[in-house]
Amino acid sequence: MLNMLSKMASGQLSRAEALACSGCRHACHVMLYADTKSQLFGKIPIRHIILMQMRFDGLLGFPGGLVNPAEETLEAGLSRELSEELGVALPMSVEDHVVSCHAPASSPSSSRLITHFYVKKMEEEQILPDLKLCSSQSCSLSLPLSLSLSPSLQVLGMVRVPLYTMKGGGGLASFLSHSFIGNARSQLVDSLLRLNLVAPEELHKALVHSVKTHMHTTEDLKAAIALTDARRKRF
């Protein structure tokens, strides 16, 4: 997608340039995904399982965290972070590396922060070792306890990215309308296109619908603010 979303807004660095940056902090994150033939409600193809997480700050992001290249390799640091957050030690390699770039200036604590993004494909049995298929239409896939209840207090829970579209725009469009940390949304969108996990036309429609959702959300928030203002004035 325009070469990693225009090189992540022209902030992309080579691996060597990133590691040579004096005084920079480094953070590594990974998109773990697997193919699946499972269906939601027995009729909606799920197609792929992509794991993200709800962070302690209420934002969606990929598993990972800060790494100190002076003490460990980027891959070793990322593997350590995965062990802490997911309770699963996953070996990472240089081949899994996709892009390094400066964090968006608008991101919290983004000062001189370089993010390294990885993508690792796994087997369905590896990414969800305790996968359970539900016969009831009220559920489809359940995360294993070790992933759904993270051992780290920095993670509120693991979530799967819905790659399907339901009537009314539910699914991928609704997911993309949520709040993401840093450039996580751009990383997700680029990966979906680069790996052919979602057709460009389908993703475009989902993003357009997400913008409309944001407009409705803004109106809801304004109404909530008005409600709290009225309640405050009573006391």
C-alpha positions in Angstrom: 0.0 0.0 0.0 2.1 2.9 -1.4 5.1 1.1 0.0 4.2 0.7 3.7 1.9 3.7 3.7 4.4 6.1 2.1 7.2 4.7 4.3 5.2 5.5 7.4 4.8 9.1 6.5 8.4 9.3 5.3 9.7 8.4 8.7 11.1 5.0 7.8 14.7 4.1 8.6 16.9 1.2 7.6 17.6 -1.2 10.4 21.2 0.0 10.6 20.1 3.7 10.7 17.6 2.9 13.4 20.2 1.1 15.6 22.8 3.9 15.0 20.4 6.6 16.3 22.1 8.2 19.3 19.9 8.9 22.2 16.9 7.1 20.6 14.6 4.7 22.4 13.4 1.6 20.7 10.1 -0.3 20.8 9.4 -3.6 19.0 5.9 -5.0 18.2 4.7 -7.9 16.2 1.5 -8.9 14.3 0.9 -12.6 15.0 -1.5 -14.2 12.5 -2.6 -17.5 11.2 -5.0 -18.8 8.5 -8.2 -20.5 9.6 -11.2 -22.2 8.0 -13.5 -21.4 10.9 -16.7 -19.6 10.5 -18.6 -17.1 12.7 -22.1 -18.4 13.4 -21.3 -21.2 11.1 -21.7 -19.0 8.0 -19.3 -16.0 8.0 -15.7 -17.0 7.0 -13.2 -15.7 9.6 -10.3 -16.4 7.1 -7.4 -15.3 9.3 -6.7 -14.9 13.0 -4.8 -11.7 13.8 -3.9 -11.0 17.4 -3.9 -7.5 18.9 -4.3 -6.4 22.5 -6.2 -3.8 24.6 -3.4 -1.9 26.4 -3.5 -0.6 29.9 -4.2 2.9 28.5 -7.4 1.7 26.7 -5.8 1.8 23.2 -5.4 -1.0 20.8 -1.9 -2.1 19.8 0.3 -5.1 18.9 2.1 -7.2 21.5 5.6 -5.9 22.3 7.3 -3.1 24.1 10.5 -1.2 24.8 13.8 -2.8 24.0 17.4 -1.7 24.8 19.7 -2.6 21.9 22.7 -2.0 24.1 21.7 -5.0 26.2 19.8 -7.3 23.8 19.0 -7.7 20.2 15.7 -6.3 18.9 14.4 -9.8 18.4 15.5 -11.1 21.8 13.8 -8.0 23.4 10.6 -8.6 21.5 10.6 -12.3 22.5 11.0 -11.2 26.1 8.2 -8.8 25.9 5.9 -11.4 24.3 6.8 -13.8 27.2 5.8 -11.1 29.7 2.6 -10.0 28.0 1.3 -13.3 26.5 2.9 -15.8 28.8 4.3 -17.5 25.7 7.9 -17.4 24.6 8.0 -17.0 20.8 11.3 -16.9 19.0 11.6 -13.9 16.7 14.1 -13.5 13.8 15.4 -10.7 11.6 13.4 -12.2 8.7 10.2 -11.3 10.6 11.1 -7.7 10.6 9.0 -5.5 8.3 9.8 -1.8 9.0 11.5 0.6 11.4 10.3 4.2 11.7 10.0 7.2 13.9 6.9 7.1 16.1 4.2 9.7 15.2 4.9 13.0 16.9 1.3 12.9 18.3 1.9 9.6 20.2 2.3 9.6 23.9 6.0 9.4 25.0 7.0 9.6 21.3 10.1 11.7 21.9 13.0 10.2 19.9 11.2 6.8 19.8 11.8 4.4 17.0 9.3 1.6 16.4 10.2 -1.7 14.9 7.4 -3.7 13.4 7.4 -7.5 12.8 5.0 -9.9 11.3 5.1 -13.6 12.1 2.8 -16.2 10.5 1.9 -19.2 12.6 -0.2 -22.3 12.4 -3.7 -22.0 13.8 -2.9 -24.6 16.5 0.1 -22.5 17.5 -1.6 -19.2 17.8 -4.6 -20.6 19.5 -3.4 -23.8 21.2 -6.6 -24.3 23.1 -8.9 -23.4 20.2 -12.5 -24.4 20.8 -15.2 -24.3 18.2 -18.6 -23.6 19.6 -21.7 -25.2 18.2 -23.9 -22.4 19.5 -24.4 -19.4 17.3 -23.5 -17.2 20.3 -19.8 -17.8 19.9 -17.2 -19.0 17.4 -13.7 -18.9 18.6 -12.4 -18.5 22.2 -8.9 -17.5 23.1 -6.9 -19.8 25.3 -6.8 -18.7 29.0 -3.1 -17.9 28.8 -3.8 -15.3 26.1 -7.2 -14.0 27.0 -6.1 -13.3 30.6 -2.7 -11.8 30.1 -0.1 -12.3 33.0 0.9 -8.7 32.5 -1.0 -5.8 34.1 0.0 -3.7 31.1 -2.5 -5.7 28.9 -6.2 -5.7 29.6 -6.8 -8.5 27.2 -6.1 -10.0 23.8 -8.4 -9.5 20.9 -8.8 -10.8 17.4 -9.2 -8.5 14.4 -12.5 -9.2 12.6 -11.7 -9.4 8.9 -15.3 -9.8 7.8 -18.1 -7.3 7.2 -21.6 -7.8 8.6 -24.8 -6.0 7.8 -24.8 -2.5 9.0 -21.0 -2.3 8.7 -20.1 -4.4 11.8 -16.9 -6.3 11.8 -13.7 -4.8 10.3 -15.2 -1.3 9.9 -16.2 -1.1 13.6 -12.8 -2.4 14.7 -10.9 0.2 12.7 -12.9 3.0 14.2 -11.5 2.3 17.6 -8.5 4.2 19.1 -5.1 2.7 18.3 -1.7 3.5 19.9 0.9 5.3 17.7 1.0 3.9 14.1 -0.6 0.6 15.0 -3.6 1.2 12.8 -1.4 2.1 9.8 0.7 -1.0 10.5 -2.5 -3.2 10.5 -3.9 -1.7 7.3 -0.6 -2.0 5.5 -0.2 -5.6 6.6 -3.7 -6.5 5.5 -3.0 -5.2 2.0 0.6 -6.4 1.7 -0.3 -10.0 2.8 -3.5 -10.0 0.8 -5.5 -10.8 3.9 -8.3 -8.4 2.8 -9.2 -7.2 -0.7 -8.3 -3.5 -1.3 -11.9 -2.7 -2.2 -13.3 -4.3 1.0 -10.7 -2.5 3.2 -11.5 0.8 1.5 -15.2 0.4 2.2 -14.4 -0.5 5.8 -12.2 2.6 6.3 -14.9 4.9 4.8 -17.5 3.4 7.1 -15.1 3.9 10.0 -14.9 7.6 9.3 -18.7 7.8 9.5 -18.6 5.9 12.7 -16.2 8.4 14.1 -18.6 11.2 13.2 -21.4 9.5 15.1 -19.1 8.7 18.1 -18.2 12.4 18.3 -21.8 13.4 18.5 -22.4 10.7 21.2 -19.4 12.1 23.2 -20.7 15.6 22.9 -24.0 14.5 24.3 -22.3 12.7 27.1 -20.3 15.8 27.9 -23.5 17.9 28.0 -25.0 15.3 30.4 -22.1 15.4 32.8 -22.0 19.2 32.7 -25.7 19.3 33.6 -25.1 16.8 36.4 -22.1 18.8 37.8 -24.1 22.0 37.9 -26.6 20.3 40.1 -24.1 19.6 42.8 
